[in-house]
Amino acid sequence: MKNLKVGVRLGFGFGAVLLLIAMTVLRLIRLQEGAVVTDRKININYKNQHLAAK
């Protein structure tokens, strides 16, 4: 790493930061999708149990 020019090292650092940001955004999207699916399943099961109890 010491033999690389400053611009190349900055480029690697910038690329690493962009990669981390992209990974974070994708993870947040996936968590949101999981929350929606979980909420949907809970509400459907609750409604079905409520209807079955009547």
PyMOL CGO cylinders between C-alpha atoms (Angstrom):
from pymol import cmd
from pymol.cgo import CYLINDER

trace = [
    CYLINDER, 0.00, 0.00, 0.00, 2.91, 2.38, 0.61, 0.3, 1, 1, 1, 1, 1, 1,
    CYLINDER, 2.91, 2.38, 0.61, 3.95, 2.21, -3.04, 0.3, 1, 1, 1, 1, 1, 1,
    CYLINDER, 3.95, 2.21, -3.04, 0.60, 3.49, -4.28, 0.3, 1, 1, 1, 1, 1, 1,
    CYLINDER, 0.60, 3.49, -4.28, 0.07, 7.15, -5.06, 0.3, 1, 1, 1, 1, 1, 1,
    CYLINDER, 0.07, 7.15, -5.06, -2.16, 9.27, -2.85, 0.3, 1, 1, 1, 1, 1, 1,
    CYLINDER, -2.16, 9.27, -2.85, -4.88, 9.49, -5.52, 0.3, 1, 1, 1, 1, 1, 1,
    CYLINDER, -4.88, 9.49, -5.52, -5.08, 5.72, -5.83, 0.3, 1, 1, 1, 1, 1, 1,
    CYLINDER, -5.08, 5.72, -5.83, -5.32, 5.28, -2.06, 0.3, 1, 1, 1, 1, 1, 1,
    CYLINDER, -5.32, 5.28, -2.06, -8.03, 7.93, -1.88, 0.3, 1, 1, 1, 1, 1, 1,
    CYLINDER, -8.03, 7.93, -1.88, -9.86, 6.15, -4.69, 0.3, 1, 1, 1, 1, 1, 1,
    CYLINDER, -9.86, 6.15, -4.69, -9.75, 2.86, -2.79, 0.3, 1, 1, 1, 1, 1, 1,
    CYLINDER, -9.75, 2.86, -2.79, -11.04, 4.55, 0.36, 0.3, 1, 1, 1, 1, 1, 1,
    CYLINDER, -11.04, 4.55, 0.36, -13.82, 6.30, -1.53, 0.3, 1, 1, 1, 1, 1, 1,
    CYLINDER, -13.82, 6.30, -1.53, -14.78, 3.03, -3.21, 0.3, 1, 1, 1, 1, 1, 1,
    CYLINDER, -14.78, 3.03, -3.21, -14.88, 1.26, 0.15, 0.3, 1, 1, 1, 1, 1, 1,
    CYLINDER, -14.88, 1.26, 0.15, -17.14, 3.95, 1.62, 0.3, 1, 1, 1, 1, 1, 1,
    CYLINDER, -17.14, 3.95, 1.62, -19.47, 3.76, -1.39, 0.3, 1, 1, 1, 1, 1, 1,
    CYLINDER, -19.47, 3.76, -1.39, -19.60, -0.02, -1.04, 0.3, 1, 1, 1, 1, 1, 1,
    CYLINDER, -19.60, -0.02, -1.04, -20.53, 0.24, 2.63, 0.3, 1, 1, 1, 1, 1, 1,
    CYLINDER, -20.53, 0.24, 2.63, -23.24, 2.79, 1.87, 0.3, 1, 1, 1, 1, 1, 1,
    CYLINDER, -23.24, 2.79, 1.87, -24.67, 0.59, -0.88, 0.3, 1, 1, 1, 1, 1, 1,
    CYLINDER, -24.67, 0.59, -0.88, -24.67, -2.44, 1.41, 0.3, 1, 1, 1, 1, 1, 1,
    CYLINDER, -24.67, -2.44, 1.41, -26.42, -0.45, 4.14, 0.3, 1, 1, 1, 1, 1, 1,
    CYLINDER, -26.42, -0.45, 4.14, -29.11, 0.82, 1.78, 0.3, 1, 1, 1, 1, 1, 1,
    CYLINDER, -29.11, 0.82, 1.78, -29.75, -2.67, 0.43, 0.3, 1, 1, 1, 1, 1, 1,
    CYLINDER, -29.75, -2.67, 0.43, -29.96, -4.10, 3.95, 0.3, 1, 1, 1, 1, 1, 1,
    CYLINDER, -29.96, -4.10, 3.95, -32.46, -1.42, 5.00, 0.3, 1, 1, 1, 1, 1, 1,
    CYLINDER, -32.46, -1.42, 5.00, -34.60, -2.18, 1.95, 0.3, 1, 1, 1, 1, 1, 1,
    CYLINDER, -34.60, -2.18, 1.95, -34.55, -5.89, 2.74, 0.3, 1, 1, 1, 1, 1, 1,
    CYLINDER, -34.55, -5.89, 2.74, -35.45, -5.25, 6.39, 0.3, 1, 1, 1, 1, 1, 1,
    CYLINDER, -35.45, -5.25, 6.39, -38.39, -3.11, 5.32, 0.3, 1, 1, 1, 1, 1, 1,
    CYLINDER, -38.39, -3.11, 5.32, -39.63, -5.83, 2.96, 0.3, 1, 1, 1, 1, 1, 1,
    CYLINDER, -39.63, -5.83, 2.96, -39.35, -8.37, 5.77, 0.3, 1, 1, 1, 1, 1, 1,
    CYLINDER, -39.35, -8.37, 5.77, -41.32, -6.13, 8.10, 0.3, 1, 1, 1, 1, 1, 1,
    CYLINDER, -41.32, -6.13, 8.10, -44.10, -5.76, 5.54, 0.3, 1, 1, 1, 1, 1, 1,
    CYLINDER, -44.10, -5.76, 5.54, -44.30, -9.52, 4.97, 0.3, 1, 1, 1, 1, 1, 1,
    CYLINDER, -44.30, -9.52, 4.97, -44.31, -10.22, 8.71, 0.3, 1, 1, 1, 1, 1, 1,
    CYLINDER, -44.31, -10.22, 8.71, -47.01, -7.64, 9.34, 0.3, 1, 1, 1, 1, 1, 1,
    CYLINDER, -47.01, -7.64, 9.34, -49.14, -9.07, 6.54, 0.3, 1, 1, 1, 1, 1, 1,
    CYLINDER, -49.14, -9.07, 6.54, -48.79, -12.62, 7.88, 0.3, 1, 1, 1, 1, 1, 1,
    CYLINDER, -48.79, -12.62, 7.88, -49.63, -11.56, 11.43, 0.3, 1, 1, 1, 1, 1, 1,
    CYLINDER, -49.63, -11.56, 11.43, -52.72, -9.63, 10.35, 0.3, 1, 1, 1, 1, 1, 1,
    CYLINDER, -52.72, -9.63, 10.35, -54.00, -12.43, 8.11, 0.3, 1, 1, 1, 1, 1, 1,
    CYLINDER, -54.00, -12.43, 8.11, -53.48, -15.06, 10.82, 0.3, 1, 1, 1, 1, 1, 1,
    CYLINDER, -53.48, -15.06, 10.82, -55.14, -12.85, 13.42, 0.3, 1, 1, 1, 1, 1, 1,
    CYLINDER, -55.14, -12.85, 13.42, -58.15, -12.24, 11.17, 0.3, 1, 1, 1, 1, 1, 1,
    CYLINDER, -58.15, -12.24, 11.17, -58.45, -15.97, 10.39, 0.3, 1, 1, 1, 1, 1, 1,
    CYLINDER, -58.45, -15.97, 10.39, -58.31, -16.87, 14.09, 0.3, 1, 1, 1, 1, 1, 1,
    CYLINDER, -58.31, -16.87, 14.09, -60.84, -14.19, 14.91, 0.3, 1, 1, 1, 1, 1, 1,
    CYLINDER, -60.84, -14.19, 14.91, -63.22, -15.46, 12.21, 0.3, 1, 1, 1, 1, 1, 1,
    CYLINDER, -63.22, -15.46, 12.21, -62.75, -19.08, 13.30, 0.3, 1, 1, 1, 1, 1, 1,
    CYLINDER, -62.75, -19.08, 13.30, -63.58, -18.19, 16.90, 0.3, 1, 1, 1, 1, 1, 1,
    CYLINDER, -63.58, -18.19, 16.90, -67.00, -16.80, 15.96, 0.3, 1, 1, 1, 1, 1, 1,
]
cmd.load_cgo(trace, "trace")
